[in-house]
């Protein structure tokens, strides 16, 4: 049974949410983690790229830049950037 981009996006979201504030993920880190989780037969780079696009388009995650591009949860209302 093939994995859909939405299923991969949900798994990525849960991973980013779990480590929020503890670790920042690059797109490649999430791709490697999903290939390991679902297996190379079910999940590839193209599928992960589509899943990341789904996360960005839905607003569930955002790209941040601090010496490199990272995928994180969007700042919540009232968070002060200092």
Buried (B, 14 or more C-beta within 10 A) or exposed (E): EEBEBEBBBBBBBEBBEEEEEEEBBEBEBBBBBBBEBBEEEBBBEEBBBBBBEBBBEEEBBEEBEEEEEBBBBEEEEEEEEE
